[in-house]
């Protein structure tokens, strides 16, 4: 039993040291639990060892049992005093005086437990004690307990642990054996015993259980300790591997004075220093010379020391002198007592993030500049329809103070504030609701966006576009289109009015007349259409100049506008031609209107200091008396006007049935011509064009021919003028151009084909598109097509004609000016338009045999063409003398009956004739 007591004692002491050393200073509560566990286990162990030894004590009286009270008290004393001894040193952080006091307390506990336990023994007698040995036992227990506790708590390592456990075991054993030596057994005469006692068997069972518990606690503590140590070592290895294996950032330790004491692989890779090179360097070496001179490294260390942590970004330098933008964190490292023992420094290369950030900043600045300088106003709204952003252009458009806060306003408040500032009016709730309705309607459109237009009382017009955003909210853009609307209004007015007089043009007049005819038909009233043509206006232009003529036309237009009344419309059709419409119920009303109109036209006009009295012929036709539609009534009024012109002394003529049968025949011819164009019944004749230098064929001019099913062949000048009057000249021109290109593709030689364009065709904006489509459809190369126009075709709208001709020329099509010399023959025209050829009118060539003036004009035109590098072609060559004259003057090309008459068979027959001539000459 004594050996077992010694084993229990030894295990208890080792377990006590092990458990005390589990304290790691992490948290006070955890450490207190470890001390409490150690005190309970040690107290149980000491108590168990004592009573196991007592069970083995077999000298002296027979032990009957053990008293409950002293036995339990000895256990509680052993546990309580031991816990107090283990707790006491931590009152002053393991200072030596408190360690000694704690050890003395543990020793005193052992002593108290021993002698209280001895008093629990029940036997027929009592104990006597040797006071000196008892004192010695107490001193030995305290003497060994003090160094045992010092070694256990202030040192680490297995040897010191074994030494601490051995000293504690000596404290227990020396006490026990010295105390037993001080014991004297004195038998009692009565041999009495207490009633509440533990038998030795029961006590043995209790002690065995407690010893087993102590053993389990010791084993558990050992297992916990081993596991903890292994975990700590494992964590240490993993942490070391982690730190040393990090390569994307530098992680190293600094001493208190800022010198490198550790260096990981990431630091070596980032900074270029090996571990041997870096350790011992001051970390200021990684800063630029300027930063070092400014004391930035020292301030960083000081900040980390004061605040515990320092974070910054800046340039850092590598061993090779290159630099990178770094994110740096310096954190103070403290020991268990809270004292700073060094610094941990983490450095990351964030150069790419810096570049991205710089690009983002630059992009943001550009975006801000774009938003500030964009010509549109912009407002961004979040999901709650509150203003998130407003640019400067919007504030300017709506006359808002630049400092007025708009961000955060609801859409309704934003709208109210903006409209109030822009229009200086009270904005009621109805208008706000209307604005919200427009917003909802726009956002509901396919694609999540739409536009509305807002008109302001001052004439301003703003287009507002709303576009939903994918993440919620929407963006509104505001474009001031006031000037555009004014321009569109001006253009619309110009499209429907005459620039010179301000009166409606033909298109406008026709629309208003159609409306008047419908009203008259519904109301059983009448409409008079009046065609007005000024007499002698060409002579006024020739005599006084076009500026004076324009002044007269403008004055007449203003007079007509001034006399304008209900049911009246005035218009200028062009040149010196005007028209009027008057809705009336009574003939006297019409008479009064016509008298007023004649007075306006006959009143002299002041122009450039001159008083000029214009005169005019008027033709009148009535609806429904003289026609069932506008075109018929207007045509009859035109016939009446020409009758007035043809009748000397008559200014006003009203249409009568049967008037001018010739005009009716022309209308019939126009109808037949339309049918012929639709049925493609027109023919083309081709007249050859030759070089006067080489006598080679240079091309053919396509000439329209019409064989009427009743009247037979009709002269071109007759049916072309009918086409121009009837408005089918466009269809005729397109038909001739298409057919000429189609037939030219089939010619055996790639000769150029020339086609005439009428002035009406040249006024069409889509002429260039039509030419391109015909070339594409027929396959004729643009270089083989030549379009001929007369100078008079350019007068109506010179700018538009120039634009159209340049479009056509850009395709590769040649452009010739026809009948040169018979019109204005303006040198400015030759300079402005990209002509490729000048064609001298046939009248000059035909008179060249007998008119020196005609020859002089021909000579001047040829010289002009040579000077400006433009070929000249003479038309109407019918004699050898004319041909020789043209050659001698240097004319480039010619055409006429002498060189070849127009032929329906075209170049095919001409080639055959030329071949026969060559064969005949060879024979």
C-alpha positions, 0 to 999 in steps of 0.5 A: 500500500505504501508503494501505491501511495507513492505512485499516486503521489508521483502521478499527482505531482506530475499532473499538477505541473502539466496542468499549470503549464497549460496556461498560455496567457491568451485570456485570463478566464482560460488560464484561471480554469487551468489553475482551478483544474490543477488545484482540484486534481492536486488536492485530490491526489495529495488526499488520496496518497495520504489515506492510501498510506494510512490503509497500509499502516499496520503497526500499533492499534487496530484501526476501526474506521475513519470519522466522516467529518475530519475525513471530508474536512481534510479533503476540502482543505487539501483542495481549497488551500492548493487552489489558493496556492496556485492562484496567489502567484498571478496576483503580481504576474508571477513575481518571486515573493508571490510565488514563494507565498503561493508555494508556502500556502500549498505546503501549509495545505499539505500539512493541514490535510495530513494532520486533520486526516490523522485526527479522523482515525478511529481506534481504541486509544488516541495519538500522542505527538512529538511537537519538534517532529511535527514542526519539522514535518511542516517546515519540510513540506513548505520548504520543498513546495516553494521551489516546486511552484517556482520551477513549475510556473517560471520555467519551461521544458521537460527537465524543469517539469520533472524537477518541479514534480519531484520537489512537490512529491518530496514535500508530501512524502517528507511531511508524511513520514516525518509526521508518522515518526512524531506519532505515539499511540496511547490505548484507552481503557474504555476502548470506545469508538465513534458512531459515524465512521468509515470502515477501512474497506469503505475508505479503501473503495473511496480512495481507489475511486478517487485515485482512479479519477486522479489517474484519469485526470493526469492522463487527460491532462497529458493527452491534452498537453501532447495534442496542444503541443503537437497542434502548436508545432503543426501550426507553427510549421504551417504558418512558417511555410505559409509566410515563407511561401507567399510570393505575391507580397512581401512579408517580413519582420522589423526590429524596434529600430526598423531593421529587417530581421526576417524575409520571405520569398515574396519579399525577395521576389518583389524587392529583388533582395535575397534573404542574406542581403535584406536581413540587417538593412533598414527598411528605409532603403526601400524608399526613394531618396526624397522620401528618406530625406522627408523622414517618411519611413521614420514617421511610418514607424512612429505611427505604427508604434503609437497607433499599433498599425500604419497603412499607406500607399506610395512608390517603393524601390527595388534593388535594381532601381525600378519602382512600383506602387505599393500598399504598405501595412506596418503593425506593432508586435507585442509580447505577453506583457504587452510590450512592443518587441518589433514590427510586422511589415506587409507590402503589396505591389498594386501598380496595376490597380494604381494604373486602373485607378488612374485610368478610372480617375481620368475616365471620370474626369473625361466623363465629367468634362463630357457631361459638363460640355455636352450640348444636351442637358442630362438628369439621372434618376435612381430607382426611387425616381429621385435626382442622382445627377444633373449636368451644367447644360441642363441648368443653363437650358432651364435657367437654374442657379448653378448652386441650387441643390437638385440632387435628391428631389423627386421627379415631381419636385424636379419638374416643378422647379425646372419648369418654374425657372424656365417659364417663370410661371406657376406649374399646377398639379395637372401639368405635373401629372401630365409630365408623369404620364409622358414619363410612364408612356416613354418608359413603357415603349419597346426598348424602354425609352421614348421622347416628348416635345415641350413648347414654351411660351417664349417660343423655345422647344425642348425635346425630352428623351427618357431611357430606362436603366437596367439596374433601375431608374432612368436617364433623361436628356434634354435637347434645345431644338428651338432653332431647329424648329424655327429652321424647319418652320422656315423651310416648310414655309419656303417649301410652300411659299415663294421667296420673292413675294412671300405668296403661296407657291403652286403646290400650296395654292393647289392644296388650298384650291382643292379645299375650297372646291370641296367646301364649294361643292358641299355648300353649293357655292362657286370658286373663281380661279384667276391666272395672271400674267404680267405684260412686258415683264421681260422688257422691264428686266432687260431695260432696268435689270433683274433687281428692278424686276424683282422689286416689282414682283415683290411689291405686287406680292405685298399688295396682293397679301394686303388685299387678302380677304375671306375665301381669297388665295393669291399665289406666284407660280414662277416668273411673271405668272400669278394666280388667285382663287376666290370663293363666292356666292354672288356674281357681284362679289366676283366683279368687285374682287376682280376690280380690286385685283386689277387696281392692284396690278395697274397701280405704278410701282416705285423701284430704284427711283423709277415709277413703273406701271406694270400691266397684266392679262387675267384669265378667269374660270369658274367652278363648277361651271367651267370644270369639275376639278382644279386641274380642269378649271385652272387649265381653262383659266389659263386658256382664257388668259392666253386669249386675253393676251392674244386680243389687243386691248383686253386685260381680263377674259373669262373662259367660254366653252369652245375656246382655243381648239388648238389647246384642246388638241394639245391636251388630247396629244398629251393624253396620247403621249402619256399612253405612248410612254406607258406602252413604250411606243416611243422610238429613238433615233441616233445621230453620229458625233465625230472627231474633227481631228481623227474623223473617228466616231466619238458617240451618238446623240439619242433623239426621241421620235413618236409615231402617232397611231392616227397622226403619224410621225409627230415633230419632236419639238411639238410633242416635247413641248406638250410633255413639258406643258402637261407635266409628263416630261419627267416620265418621257425623260426617264423613258428616253434615258433608260431605252438609250442606255439599254440599246447602247449596251448592245452596240458593237463598239463602246461608243458614248451615247448622249441624252438630253435632259429637260429643265424640269428633270434637273429640278428633281432632287432624285435625278442622280438616284434615277440615273444611278438606278438606270445605269445599274439596271441596264449595265451601261458603264457611266463613262459611256453616258453623256447628259446634255442640258441647256443653260436655261435649265440652270436658272430656276435653282442654280444651287440645287442644279449644281448639287445634282450635277456634281452628284451625277458627275461623281458617278463618272457620267459626262455632262455637256452644256447644249445650245451654248450661245443662245441663252445667257452664255454666262462665263460664271456658269462655265466656272460653277458647273463641272461641264465636260463639253460645250455644244455650239447651237446649230443656228450659228453653224448654219449662218456661218456661210453668210454671217461674219458675226456667226463665225466670230461667235463660233471662233470665240466659243472654240477659243474659250473651250480651248482656254479652259480645257473643255472640248467643243462640239458644233451641231448642224453641220450640213456642208463641207465649207462649214466642216472645213471652217470648224476644222480650221478654227480648232473645233473638237467634234461635230455632228449634222446631216453632213456627217450622218442623219439621225437613224432609228437603227443606230450605230449597227447600221452605220457600222455596216455602211462604213464596212461597205464603204471600206470594201468598196474603196479597197476594190 
